Amino acid sequence: MNNYPNQTCLFILFFSICLSSFGQNQDSLPPGREMEIDTMVIDTTVVDTVVIRKTQEKIKFVPRSVDLMNPVISFNRTNALDEKPNRFRVPSFWTNVNKLGANFSEVAFVNWNAGGNNSISALGNARFERNYKFRYIQWDNYMEMRYGLNVQDEQKLRKTDDAIRFSSTFGLQRDTISNWYYSAKANFNTQFSNGYKYPDRSSPISRFMAPGYSFLGAGTSYITKDQKFNLYISPITQKATFVLDEELANKGAFGVKKAVLDADGNILEKGEQIFLEFGFLVTNQYQKEIYKNMILKHRLSLYTDYLQKFGNIDVDWELNFDLKVNKYVITTIGTHIIYDDDILFDEQKDANGIVVDAGNPRIQFKQLLGVGVSYAF
C-alpha cells in the first residue's frame, strides 16, 4: 500500500518532462538557426478569429421551371410558333419582279341634259423583271406589255393603248465602290394589233412589227446601289426600224425607203422593210417615292443619227405617278410624249391617189388617268 504514492509521483514527474520537451520542439529552434530567422522576411498572417456559419443563406428566388430536387426538362408550357419557320434556301443573285394590273374607267348618263356618250375603258398591263447582281457584274432584263380598249355608244371598239417593250442591259464594274459600269444594251419595241386613224378602219396605219424598233449598242452606265436611278450613255448605237407589212413599206412609212412607181401607179420596185441608222443614244430611268404611297416613274430615251440628220433628236419620254390606295388598288396618272421625224402626218394625195405631200413630223402626246388593281408575285 505504501508503494502507490511513490509510483504516482514518478508518473506525474515523467508526464511533466514529456510536456516540457514537446513545447520546446514546437516553440524553439535548433541552435544556430536564430541568426537565419533574423535575416528572413516573415510572411505569416496571424488570424485571431475564425468565423463558422451555423446556417446557409436560403435561396430567395427559384424560377418556376427549375426543380432543384429533381431537375427534369419539360416542354409542357412551350407554345407552338405562330408562323412556320422558313426553310433554308441557297442564296440567289437573281431578283424577280412580276406585276399584273388592270385599270378601268366608266361614264354613264341617264336623261343628262348636258349630253354625253356612255363609255367604258379598260387597260391591262404586265411587267416582268429578271435582274442579276454579283460583285462586278450586273445584268438587268425587263419586258413590259400594255393593251387598252374603249367602247362608246354607237361606236365600234377602239384601241387606246398598245405596246410591247423589251430591254436588256449588261454592266461590268471596275470596282465595287463606283456606280459606273461598262455597259452593252439591247432594246426592242413594237405593238400587238393594227392601229387606225379613227373613224377610218379601211387601211391600218400600223401593225405588229410595223413599226418595230431595235437598239443595239455599247457605252457606259451610272446605276445607284438601290437601282432606282439608271443613266445609260452610248456613243455607238445601231437603230433598226422594221416595217414588215408590205403595204406600209411601199408607202415609205416610218422612214423606210418607199416603193418605186410608174406613171400609172404600178409598183416597179417594192419598198424596203428595214431602215438602219447609226448614232448616239442616251436613256434614263428614275423611280422615287415623293410622298407616302405616291411613286414617280420616269423613262427617257434620246437618239440622234450620225449619218442622216445629226443633231435631230428622236424623243421618247414617259412620266407616270402611281398612287397606292392599298396593297391591290392603285391609281395611275401618266403622260407619254414621242417625237420622231421619220413619222409623218397629214399626207396629201391628188385625185389619182398619188402622194403630192408626204406630210410633216409632229409631237405625239398621250395622257392616261385610271383606277385599277395591281398584283405582284
LUMMARVEX-641360 format. One record per residue (C-alpha): residue number from 1; residue in three letters; x, y, z. Coordinates in pm, 1 decimal. Example, Ala and Ser with C-alpha at 12.3 -4.5 7.8 and 13.67 -1.06 7.14 Angstrom:
% residues 2
     k     r         c1         c2         c3
     1   ALA     1230.0     -450.0      780.0
     2   SER     1367.0     -106.0      714.0
% end
This chain:
% residues 377
     k     r         c1         c2         c3
     1   MET        0.0        0.0        0.0
     2   ASN      285.7      243.4       68.4
     3   ASN      430.2      196.6     -288.7
     4   TYR      126.6      352.1     -464.9
     5   PRO      206.5      718.5     -377.7
     6   ASN      563.1      679.9     -492.7
     7   GLN      451.3      536.9     -823.4
     8   THR      202.4      816.3     -866.1
     9   CYS      467.9     1081.0     -804.3
    10   LEU      702.1      918.7    -1051.7
    11   PHE      426.0      912.2    -1321.6
    12   ILE      346.5     1280.9    -1268.5
    13   LEU      717.2     1373.8    -1292.4
    14   PHE      757.0     1175.0    -1616.8
    15   PHE      449.0     1335.7    -1773.5
    16   SER      577.9     1686.2    -1689.5
    17   ILE      914.1     1617.0    -1853.4
    18   CYS      738.0     1498.6    -2174.2
    19   LEU      524.7     1808.8    -2192.1
    20   SER      825.7     2037.5    -2149.3
    21   SER     1013.4     1853.7    -2426.0
    22   PHE      710.4     1880.7    -2661.4
    23   GLY      677.4     2253.1    -2601.5
    24   GLN     1045.9     2307.8    -2668.7
    25   ASN     1019.5     2125.7    -3004.4
    26   GLN      724.1     2345.7    -3115.3
    27   ASP      839.2     2688.3    -2993.1
    28   SER     1217.4     2668.8    -3006.7
    29   LEU     1466.8     2641.0    -3291.0
    30   PRO     1774.6     2430.8    -3309.7
    31   PRO     2097.7     2601.9    -3216.3
    32   GLY     2242.8     2823.5    -3489.7
    33   ARG     1904.8     2899.3    -3664.4
    34   GLU     1827.7     3216.3    -3470.6
    35   MET     2053.2     3428.4    -3698.1
    36   GLU     1878.4     3298.4    -4012.7
    37   ILE     1536.9     3393.3    -3876.1
    38   ASP     1653.8     3748.2    -3807.8
    39   THR     1750.4     3796.8    -4175.6
    40   MET     1431.3     3637.0    -4324.8
    41   VAL     1106.4     3816.8    -4410.6
    42   ILE      816.2     3671.0    -4222.3
    43   ASP      509.7     3627.1    -4447.1
    44   THR      285.8     3462.8    -4194.7
    45   THR      -51.6     3623.6    -4116.6
    46   VAL     -190.9     3578.1    -3773.9
    47   VAL     -561.5     3503.2    -3769.8
    48   ASP     -718.9     3589.2    -3440.4
    49   THR    -1077.9     3495.5    -3519.7
    50   VAL    -1236.5     3205.8    -3706.7
    51   VAL    -1597.1     3255.1    -3828.3
    52   ILE    -1813.3     2948.2    -3856.9
    53   ARG    -2158.3     2990.5    -4011.1
    54   LYS    -2421.9     2789.8    -3838.2
    55   THR    -2681.7     2812.4    -4118.9
    56   GLN    -2655.2     2860.7    -4501.4
    57   GLU    -2843.6     3157.2    -4655.7
    58   LYS    -3159.2     3039.3    -4821.3
    59   ILE    -3230.8     3092.4    -5194.2
    60   LYS    -3481.2     3378.2    -5216.0
    61   PHE    -3596.1     3327.7    -5579.9
    62   VAL    -3647.9     2995.4    -5751.4
    63   PRO    -3781.3     3001.3    -6111.1
    64   ARG    -4095.6     2803.3    -6170.6
    65   SER    -3934.7     2590.6    -6437.2
    66   VAL    -3647.4     2490.1    -6204.9
    67   ASP    -3674.7     2185.7    -5983.7
    68   LEU    -3374.2     2172.0    -5755.1
    69   MET    -3467.6     1837.7    -5610.2
    70   ASN    -3548.3     1661.7    -5935.8
    71   PRO    -3413.4     1852.0    -6241.5
    72   VAL    -3625.4     1741.7    -6539.7
    73   ILE    -3663.2     1928.6    -6871.7
    74   SER    -4030.5     1974.0    -6962.0
    75   PHE    -4199.0     2126.4    -7268.8
    76   ASN    -4549.2     2127.1    -7123.6
    77   ARG    -4558.5     2508.2    -7109.8
    78   THR    -4396.3     2561.4    -7451.5
    79   ASN    -4625.5     2720.2    -7713.1
    80   ALA    -4606.5     2649.5    -8085.1
    81   LEU    -4473.4     2917.8    -8322.5
    82   ASP    -4735.4     3146.4    -8478.0
    83   GLU    -4563.8     3118.9    -8816.7
    84   LYS    -4388.7     2826.7    -8970.9
    85   PRO    -4011.2     2868.5    -8984.4
    86   ASN    -3869.6     2949.2    -9327.2
    87   ARG    -3688.8     2668.4    -9495.0
    88   PHE    -3325.3     2725.7    -9572.6
    89   ARG    -3266.5     2822.6    -9931.5
    90   VAL    -2945.0     2860.4   -10120.3
    91   PRO    -2880.5     3235.5   -10168.6
    92   SER    -2950.2     3355.2   -10523.3
    93   PHE    -2801.6     3652.1   -10704.3
    94   TRP    -3120.2     3692.6   -10911.8
    95   THR    -3410.3     3922.6   -10819.6
    96   ASN    -3750.3     3877.0   -10981.6
    97   VAL    -4041.2     4117.8   -11030.0
    98   ASN    -4379.4     4003.6   -11164.0
    99   LYS    -4666.4     4252.8   -11182.3
   100   LEU    -5010.1     4226.4   -11338.1
   101   GLY    -5255.4     4514.9   -11343.1
   102   ALA    -5577.4     4643.4   -11493.6
   103   ASN    -5720.9     4996.5   -11498.4
   104   PHE    -6086.8     5078.9   -11554.9
   105   SER    -6289.7     5391.2   -11619.9
   106   GLU    -6661.3     5426.4   -11685.3
   107   VAL    -6904.7     5707.6   -11765.4
   108   ALA    -7283.6     5658.3   -11774.1
   109   PHE    -7561.7     5912.4   -11848.7
   110   VAL    -7936.4     5887.1   -11787.6
   111   ASN    -8151.9     6181.4   -11905.7
   112   TRP    -7846.3     6403.0   -11883.0
   113   ASN    -7935.6     6747.6   -12012.4
   114   ALA    -7577.2     6844.1   -12096.8
   115   GLY    -7542.5     6538.4   -12318.5
   116   GLY    -7267.2     6280.0   -12347.1
   117   ASN    -7196.4     5923.2   -12452.1
   118   ASN    -7176.5     5625.8   -12222.1
   119   SER    -6828.4     5473.4   -12233.8
   120   ILE    -6620.2     5203.7   -12072.9
   121   SER    -6242.2     5182.0   -12093.4
   122   ALA    -6006.8     4909.1   -11978.5
   123   LEU    -5630.3     4889.6   -11983.0
   124   GLY    -5429.1     4579.8   -11899.5
   125   ASN    -5056.9     4582.2   -11826.1
   126   ALA    -4787.7     4338.2   -11723.2
   127   ARG    -4423.3     4378.7   -11626.4
   128   PHE    -4163.0     4108.8   -11567.3
   129   GLU    -3806.7     4167.3   -11447.6
   130   ARG    -3510.8     3933.9   -11409.8
   131   ASN    -3206.3     4108.3   -11265.3
   132   TYR    -2867.1     3959.4   -11175.4
   133   LYS    -2608.5     4123.4   -10946.0
   134   PHE    -2286.1     3966.8   -10820.3
   135   ARG    -1970.5     4159.9   -10736.9
   136   TYR    -1861.3     4338.6   -11058.5
   137   ILE    -2138.9     4210.9   -11286.0
   138   GLN    -2493.9     4342.8   -11320.7
   139   TRP    -2743.9     4220.5   -11578.6
   140   ASP    -3092.6     4379.4   -11590.0
   141   ASN    -3377.8     4247.8   -11805.8
   142   TYR    -3739.2     4354.6   -11824.9
   143   MET    -4040.6     4306.9   -12051.7
   144   GLU    -4345.7     4531.1   -12040.3
   145   MET    -4677.5     4484.9   -12219.5
   146   ARG    -4983.6     4712.6   -12235.5
   147   TYR    -5313.4     4693.7   -12420.7
   148   GLY    -5621.8     4913.5   -12381.7
   149   LEU    -5972.0     4922.7   -12531.5
   150   ASN    -6260.8     5170.7   -12527.8
   151   VAL    -6631.5     5123.3   -12600.9
   152   GLN    -6876.3     5411.3   -12654.4
   153   ASP    -7239.9     5437.9   -12755.6
   154   GLU    -7298.6     5392.4   -13128.7
   155   GLN    -6927.6     5331.6   -13192.1
   156   LYS    -6722.1     5024.8   -13256.1
   157   LEU    -6448.4     4900.7   -13029.1
   158   ARG    -6140.0     5120.6   -13035.3
   159   LYS    -5783.6     5069.3   -12922.4
   160   THR    -5646.9     5315.6   -12666.6
   161   ASP    -5304.1     5168.7   -12587.2
   162   ASP    -5078.6     4905.3   -12741.2
   163   ALA    -4714.4     4839.7   -12657.9
   164   ILE    -4457.3     4561.5   -12629.9
   165   ARG    -4124.1     4666.1   -12482.4
   166   PHE    -3815.5     4458.6   -12402.9
   167   SER    -3481.2     4576.6   -12264.1
   168   SER    -3160.2     4403.6   -12158.9
   169   THR    -2854.4     4579.9   -12012.7
   170   PHE    -2527.0     4412.2   -11919.3
   171   GLY    -2283.3     4606.8   -11699.7
   172   LEU    -1930.4     4544.6   -11571.1
   173   GLN    -1779.4     4745.3   -11284.0
   174   ARG    -1413.6     4831.1   -11238.1
   175   ASP    -1462.2     4813.5   -10859.4
   176   THR    -1745.7     4776.2   -10610.6
   177   ILE    -1716.1     5134.0   -10481.5
   178   SER    -1800.4     5325.0   -10800.1
   179   ASN    -2150.8     5331.4   -10955.1
   180   TRP    -2016.5     5347.9   -11311.5
   181   TYR    -2030.5     5043.9   -11540.2
   182   TYR    -1905.9     4945.1   -11882.8
   183   SER    -2237.7     4855.1   -12046.6
   184   ALA    -2395.8     4694.3   -12350.0
   185   LYS    -2766.8     4748.3   -12414.1
   186   ALA    -3034.9     4598.2   -12636.8
   187   ASN    -3389.9     4737.5   -12669.8
   188   PHE    -3688.7     4627.8   -12875.3
   189   ASN    -4032.2     4793.7   -12915.9
   190   THR    -4340.6     4706.9   -13118.6
   191   GLN    -4719.8     4658.4   -13080.6
   192   PHE    -4980.6     4379.5   -13073.5
   193   SER    -5250.1     4469.1   -13326.5
   194   ASN    -5347.2     4705.0   -13609.1
   195   GLY    -5374.8     5075.7   -13545.9
   196   TYR    -5619.7     5303.3   -13727.1
   197   LYS    -5688.3     5669.7   -13766.7
   198   TYR    -6042.5     5652.9   -13633.5
   199   PRO    -6313.3     5650.4   -13757.4
   200   ASP    -6143.8     5523.4   -14076.2
   201   ARG    -6093.1     5147.4   -14045.8
   202   SER    -6027.3     5071.2   -14410.0
   203   SER    -5648.9     5097.0   -14402.4
   204   PRO    -5433.3     5047.2   -14091.8
   205   ILE    -5162.4     5299.0   -14020.6
   206   SER    -4960.2     5049.2   -13811.6
   207   ARG    -4941.6     4676.0   -13749.0
   208   PHE    -4741.5     4421.4   -13549.4
   209   MET    -4373.7     4478.4   -13639.2
   210   ALA    -4479.4     4776.5   -13849.2
   211   PRO    -4316.6     4957.2   -13694.9
   212   GLY    -4074.4     4766.3   -13475.7
   213   TYR    -3767.6     4935.5   -13330.3
   214   SER    -3447.2     4781.2   -13202.4
   215   PHE    -3143.6     4946.9   -13043.2
   216   LEU    -2809.4     4772.2   -13000.8
   217   GLY    -2502.4     4946.6   -12867.7
   218   ALA    -2232.3     4983.7   -12604.9
   219   GLY    -2127.0     5259.7   -12370.2
   220   THR    -2130.2     5338.9   -12000.8
   221   SER    -2395.4     5338.2   -11727.6
   222   TYR    -2438.7     5504.2   -11391.3
   223   ILE    -2654.5     5286.4   -11163.9
   224   THR    -2718.0     5361.7   -10797.4
   225   LYS    -2693.4     5089.1   -10534.2
   226   ASP    -3071.9     5071.7   -10491.3
   227   GLN    -3111.8     5059.6   -10873.2
   228   LYS    -3370.1     5341.1   -10862.3
   229   PHE    -3162.0     5560.3   -11096.1
   230   ASN    -3013.6     5435.7   -11421.6
   231   LEU    -2833.3     5655.6   -11675.9
   232   TYR    -2700.8     5495.9   -11996.2
   233   ILE    -2479.5     5678.8   -12248.6
   234   SER    -2385.3     5508.2   -12573.2
   235   PRO    -2186.8     5688.0   -12848.1
   236   ILE    -2213.2     5379.5   -13072.9
   237   THR    -2569.9     5255.3   -13116.7
   238   GLN    -2737.4     5098.7   -13416.2
   239   LYS    -3108.3     5166.2   -13457.5
   240   ALA    -3315.0     4943.3   -13683.6
   241   THR    -3670.5     5027.6   -13792.3
   242   PHE    -3875.9     4731.2   -13914.8
   243   VAL    -4184.7     4769.6   -14136.5
   244   LEU    -4274.0     4409.9   -14216.2
   245   ASP    -4610.7     4498.6   -14366.9
   246   GLU    -4567.0     4524.6   -14743.5
   247   GLU    -4840.0     4783.8   -14795.2
   248   LEU    -4694.2     5018.6   -14534.6
   249   ALA    -4340.1     4954.9   -14662.0
   250   ASN    -4445.8     5051.9   -15014.3
   251   LYS    -4578.8     5379.9   -14876.1
   252   GLY    -4245.3     5450.9   -14709.1
   253   ALA    -4400.0     5459.0   -14362.2
   254   PHE    -4177.8     5518.3   -14055.8
   255   GLY    -3875.2     5623.4   -14260.0
   256   VAL    -3814.5     5317.1   -14479.2
   257   LYS    -3745.6     5363.8   -14847.7
   258   LYS    -4080.0     5358.9   -15030.3
   259   ALA    -4166.4     5168.9   -15347.5
   260   VAL    -4079.0     5297.9   -15695.1
   261   LEU    -4393.8     5351.3   -15906.2
   262   ASP    -4451.3     5415.3   -16275.7
   263   ALA    -4676.1     5686.4   -16417.7
   264   ASP    -4983.1     5466.7   -16372.6
   265   GLY    -4906.2     5387.7   -16010.9
   266   ASN    -4779.0     5036.8   -16071.8
   267   ILE    -4501.0     4914.3   -15842.6
   268   LEU    -4167.8     4880.4   -16018.6
   269   GLU    -3962.0     4820.6   -15706.0
   270   LYS    -4103.3     4726.0   -15368.7
   271   GLY    -4035.4     4935.4   -15067.4
   272   GLU    -3768.9     4831.8   -14820.2
   273   GLN    -3879.6     4681.7   -14490.1
   274   ILE    -3574.2     4768.6   -14280.6
   275   PHE    -3417.4     5107.2   -14220.5
   276   LEU    -3081.9     5120.5   -14040.1
   277   GLU    -2930.3     5414.0   -13855.1
   278   PHE    -2609.1     5460.6   -13657.7
   279   GLY    -2594.0     5722.0   -13388.2
   280   PHE    -2579.3     5839.0   -13024.9
   281   LEU    -2823.4     5710.4   -12758.3
   282   VAL    -2896.5     5835.5   -12405.6
   283   THR    -3153.0     5667.7   -12180.8
   284   ASN    -3254.2     5739.9   -11824.2
   285   GLN    -3483.9     5564.2   -11578.1
   286   TYR    -3572.6     5700.8   -11236.6
   287   GLN    -3810.8     5590.8   -10961.8
   288   LYS    -3877.6     5760.9   -10629.0
   289   GLU    -4147.5     5774.1   -10360.5
   290   ILE    -4202.4     6151.1   -10348.8
   291   TYR    -4483.2     6123.7   -10091.8
   292   LYS    -4619.2     5839.6    -9885.7
   293   ASN    -4783.0     5587.1   -10123.2
   294   MET    -4707.4     5815.4   -10422.7
   295   ILE    -4438.4     5685.7   -10659.3
   296   LEU    -4290.9     5876.6   -10951.4
   297   LYS    -4165.6     5675.5   -11250.6
   298   HIS    -3968.5     5839.8   -11529.3
   299   ARG    -3826.5     5691.6   -11850.8
   300   LEU    -3649.6     5893.6   -12121.1
   301   SER    -3480.6     5794.9   -12447.2
   302   LEU    -3290.9     6038.9   -12674.1
   303   TYR    -3137.3     5933.2   -13004.6
   304   THR    -2965.7     6116.6   -13291.7
   305   ASP    -2825.5     5969.8   -13611.9
   306   TYR    -2469.5     6043.0   -13727.0
   307   LEU    -2524.8     5969.4   -14096.4
   308   GLN    -2863.3     6117.3   -14188.2
   309   LYS    -2953.5     6414.6   -13967.7
   310   PHE    -2707.3     6457.5   -13684.0
   311   GLY    -2848.7     6688.9   -13416.6
   312   ASN    -3210.0     6598.7   -13497.3
   313   ILE    -3315.2     6413.9   -13178.5
   314   ASP    -3580.1     6143.3   -13152.8
   315   VAL    -3756.5     6170.8   -12816.8
   316   ASP    -3946.5     5902.4   -12624.0
   317   TRP    -4048.7     6016.3   -12274.5
   318   GLU    -4286.4     5859.3   -12022.4
   319   LEU    -4377.5     6013.7   -11686.6
   320   ASN    -4615.1     5830.0   -11451.1
   321   PHE    -4742.4     5876.0   -11096.4
   322   ASP    -4871.3     5570.3   -10908.8
   323   LEU    -5094.8     5646.1   -10610.1
   324   LYS    -5137.9     5336.9   -10392.9
   325   VAL    -5472.0     5312.9   -10213.6
   326   ASN    -5381.6     4980.0   -10055.6
   327   LYS    -5189.5     4666.3   -10145.2
   328   TYR    -5400.3     4591.7   -10453.4
   329   VAL    -5580.3     4912.3   -10556.2
   330   ILE    -5378.5     5175.9   -10740.0
   331   THR    -5445.4     5499.5   -10929.0
   332   THR    -5223.0     5589.3   -11224.6
   333   ILE    -5169.2     5931.0   -11380.8
   334   GLY    -4931.4     5937.4   -11674.8
   335   THR    -4814.7     6109.6   -11990.1
   336   HIS    -4622.6     5982.4   -12292.5
   337   ILE    -4450.4     6207.2   -12548.9
   338   ILE    -4291.8     6086.7   -12875.2
   339   TYR    -4116.3     6283.3   -13146.2
   340   ASP    -3965.6     6108.5   -13447.4
   341   ASP    -3908.7     6298.6   -13772.0
   342   ASP    -3945.5     5971.6   -13966.3
   343   ILE    -4315.0     5953.5   -13866.6
   344   LEU    -4511.8     6194.2   -14086.8
   345   PHE    -4867.6     6325.4   -14054.4
   346   ASP    -5122.3     6488.9   -14286.8
   347   GLU    -5020.9     6317.0   -14606.8
   348   GLN    -5170.7     6484.6   -14915.5
   349   LYS    -5281.7     6299.9   -15231.2
   350   ASP    -5414.8     6418.8   -15566.1
   351   ALA    -5724.0     6292.2   -15744.4
   352   ASN    -5530.8     5997.9   -15888.7
   353   GLY    -5415.5     5885.5   -15546.6
   354   ILE    -5058.3     5998.8   -15596.8
   355   VAL    -4891.4     6148.0   -15290.9
   356   VAL    -4811.1     6511.2   -15351.6
   357   ASP    -4711.4     6597.4   -14995.3
   358   ALA    -4562.4     6337.7   -14761.9
   359   GLY    -4660.4     6544.9   -14457.8
   360   ASN    -4465.3     6672.5   -14159.6
   361   PRO    -4344.4     6522.8   -13830.5
   362   ARG    -4536.0     6622.1   -13519.7
   363   ILE    -4517.1     6576.2   -13144.5
   364   GLN    -4722.7     6276.6   -13031.1
   365   PHE    -4883.7     6312.0   -12688.4
   366   LYS    -5084.7     6067.3   -12478.3
   367   GLN    -5238.4     6117.3   -12133.5
   368   LEU    -5366.3     5845.5   -11901.3
   369   LEU    -5577.4     5851.5   -11586.6
   370   GLY    -5711.9     5530.5   -11444.8
   371   VAL    -5802.0     5345.0   -11127.3
   372   GLY    -5742.5     4974.4   -11113.4
   373   VAL    -5594.0     4675.9   -10941.1
   374   SER    -5236.4     4552.6   -10929.3
   375   TYR    -5099.2     4217.2   -10818.8
   376   ALA    -4733.0     4133.5   -10765.8
   377   PHE    -4597.5     3780.4   -10725.0
% end
